Amino acid sequence: MKNFDGLEELIRTIPDYPKPGIMFRDITTLLADPIGLKKAIKGMAKPFEDGKVDAVAGIEARGFILGGAIADRLECGFIPIRKKGKLPWKTIGQEYTLEYGVDVIEIHEDAVEPGSRVLIVDDLIATGGTAEAAVKLIRRSGGNVVGATFIVDLPDLGGMKRLETLGIPHHALVAFGGH
């Protein structure tokens, strides 16, 4: 994958966070740069500008920042995907595995119109567990996932391959090797 227009230079790398051996890719430095943020939003939305997206589903928390802007750009609605217990209405949830246990993400049970075309947005894809759970949630709600878009891919962790096995078109702006 070719990195997108120098954006990788705006992403801070923090060694040994949250634990030794992890190279954390912090996009808050990119978000703080007005030109970088604009390029990232434009680059993430571009493959999906064909008008075939009815809603953007942003994964908590950085997916909210990016997803709202992408939904505005694509002139569609926004669906928040949150951690369990954070949404105020009736929800449906999906478990996914973390390296240290199991977690759950949720959406409102009426968030997805049956047959609607939904784009999943997050800042980074690593193992793909959260993205896969988001796909399953949207599908269980009757929606069709038209793709998933990210700023950062960590290809050594296999998240994009996991989306491929689900038949989900995917897109990332930059890739960093390692963990």
C-alpha positions in Angstrom: 0.0 0.0 0.0 1.3 3.5 -0.9 0.9 5.9 1.9 -1.5 8.9 1.3 0.2 12.2 0.6 2.5 12.5 3.6 -0.1 11.9 6.3 2.1 9.4 8.0 4.3 12.3 9.1 1.4 13.8 11.0 0.8 10.6 13.0 2.8 10.4 16.3 4.3 7.1 17.3 4.4 6.4 21.0 6.7 3.4 21.8 5.7 0.9 24.5 2.1 2.2 24.9 -0.2 0.8 26.2 2.3 -2.0 27.0 5.9 -2.8 26.2 6.5 -3.8 22.6 3.5 -1.9 21.2 4.1 1.1 18.9 1.0 3.2 19.4 -0.1 5.2 16.4 -1.6 8.4 17.7 -3.8 10.3 15.2 -4.5 13.2 17.5 -1.6 15.0 16.0 -3.1 14.6 12.5 -6.5 15.7 13.8 -4.9 18.9 15.2 -3.4 19.8 11.7 -6.2 21.5 9.7 -4.7 20.5 6.3 -3.9 17.0 7.4 -7.4 16.5 8.8 -9.0 17.8 5.6 -6.8 15.5 3.5 -7.7 12.5 5.7 -11.4 13.1 5.5 -11.3 13.6 1.8 -9.1 10.6 1.3 -11.3 8.3 3.4 -14.5 9.4 1.7 -13.2 9.5 -1.9 -13.7 5.7 -2.7 -17.3 6.0 -1.6 -18.4 9.3 -3.2 -20.5 7.5 -5.8 -23.6 8.3 -3.9 -24.2 4.8 -2.7 -23.9 5.3 1.0 -27.0 5.9 3.1 -25.2 6.2 6.4 -21.8 6.2 8.0 -21.3 4.1 11.1 -18.5 5.5 13.2 -16.8 3.3 15.9 -16.2 4.9 19.2 -14.4 7.2 19.8 -12.2 8.5 17.0 -14.5 7.0 14.5 -17.1 9.6 15.7 -14.8 12.5 14.8 -13.9 11.1 11.4 -17.3 9.5 10.7 -19.3 12.7 11.3 -17.2 14.6 8.9 -17.3 11.8 6.3 -21.1 11.6 6.6 -21.3 15.3 6.0 -19.1 15.0 3.0 -21.1 12.1 1.6 -24.4 13.9 2.5 -25.8 11.0 4.5 -26.7 10.2 8.1 -24.4 9.0 10.9 -24.8 6.0 13.2 -22.7 5.9 16.4 -21.3 2.5 17.4 -20.6 2.6 21.1 -19.2 0.4 23.9 -21.9 -1.4 25.9 -24.1 0.7 28.1 -23.4 4.1 26.5 -26.4 4.5 24.3 -29.7 5.8 25.8 -32.2 3.8 23.8 -32.9 0.1 23.2 -29.8 -1.5 21.7 -28.4 -4.6 20.0 -24.9 -5.7 20.8 -22.1 -7.7 19.3 -19.3 -9.4 21.2 -15.7 -9.4 19.9 -12.5 -10.7 21.3 -9.6 -8.6 22.6 -6.2 -9.9 23.4 -7.1 -9.7 27.1 -10.8 -10.7 27.0 -14.2 -10.0 25.4 -15.9 -6.7 24.8 -19.2 -5.6 23.3 -20.2 -2.8 20.9 -23.8 -1.6 20.4 -26.1 0.4 18.2 -29.6 1.5 18.7 -32.0 -1.2 17.5 -33.6 1.3 15.1 -30.3 2.9 13.9 -30.1 1.0 10.6 -32.9 1.1 8.0 -33.4 -2.3 6.4 -31.5 -2.5 3.1 -29.6 0.7 3.8 -26.0 1.0 2.5 -23.6 1.6 5.4 -19.9 2.7 5.4 -17.9 1.8 8.6 -15.4 4.3 9.7 -12.6 4.2 12.3 -9.2 5.7 12.8 -7.2 2.5 12.7 -7.5 -1.2 11.9 -5.2 -3.7 13.7 -6.5 -7.2 14.2 -10.0 -6.3 12.8 -12.0 -7.6 15.7 -13.9 -4.4 16.3 -14.5 -3.8 12.6 -15.7 -7.4 12.2 -18.1 -6.9 15.1 -19.4 -3.6 13.5 -20.0 -5.5 10.2 -22.0 -8.2 12.1 -24.0 -5.5 13.9 -24.9 -3.7 10.7 -25.8 -6.9 8.9 -27.9 -8.2 11.9 -29.8 -4.9 11.7 -30.7 -5.5 8.1 -28.1 -3.1 6.6 -25.6 -3.7 3.8 -22.0 -2.8 4.6 -20.6 -1.2 1.4 -17.1 -0.7 2.8 -14.8 0.2 5.7 -12.4 3.1 5.7 -9.5 3.9 8.1 -6.6 6.3 8.4 -4.2 3.7 9.6 -3.7 0.0 8.7 -1.4 -2.2 10.7 -1.1 -4.9 8.0 1.1 -7.2 10.2 -1.9 -7.8 12.4 -4.3 -8.9 9.6 -7.3 -6.8 10.1 -7.8 -6.0 6.4 -7.6 -9.7 5.6 -10.3 -10.3 8.1 -12.6 -7.8 6.4 -11.8 -9.5 3.0 -13.0 -12.8 4.3 -16.3 -11.1 5.1 -16.5 -9.6 1.6 -16.1 -6.0 2.8 -14.3 -3.5 0.5 -11.8 -1.7 2.6 -9.5 1.3 2.4 -6.8 2.9 4.5 -4.7 6.0 3.9 -1.4 4.8 5.5 0.1 1.6 6.7 2.7 1.0 9.4 4.5 -2.3 9.8 4.8 -3.9 13.2 2.5 -3.7 16.1 
